Amino acid sequence: MIDLNKNFGVEANPNIPELRPGDTVSVHVRIKEGGRERIQEFKGTVIRLRKGGNNANFTVRRTASNGIGVERTFLLHSPRLDKVVVERHGRVRRAQLYFLRGRTGKRANLKQKFE
């Protein structure tokens, strides 16, 4: 198997811990507005994790106002990611949690995994 990280010289971001689907995370992203830069927090549940060398990414879903679901995909090796904080681990039995898209309220919550 070819290790893409060595071919393109991209190191893993040290501020990103090991993620798993079902984790509730807080992603701090650098946003550029005009000439200024600020950090915006996106808090939600990891519903998908794709490993693919330089193209590795993860998708975070949160519920915005009025129960509208918002999903955002982040590249794992992006310099725009300031840090990722894992707040809790959810107990799940599958790799992609697309079933959460059809759930609202308490049904959209995952049970906590105690290690």
Sequence and secondary structure as in RCSB ss.txt:
>XXXX:A:sequence
MIDLNKNFGVEANPNIPELRPGDTVSVHVRIKEGGRERIQEFKGTVIRLRKGGNNANFTVRRTASNGIGVERTFL
LHSPRLDKVVVERHGRVRRAQLYFLRGRTGKRANLKQKFE
>XXXX:A:secstr
   HHHHHT    TT     TT EEEEEEEEEETTEEEEEEEEEEEEEEE  GGG EEEEEEE GGG EEEEEEE
TT TTEEEEEEEE B  SSS  GGGGG  GGGG   B   
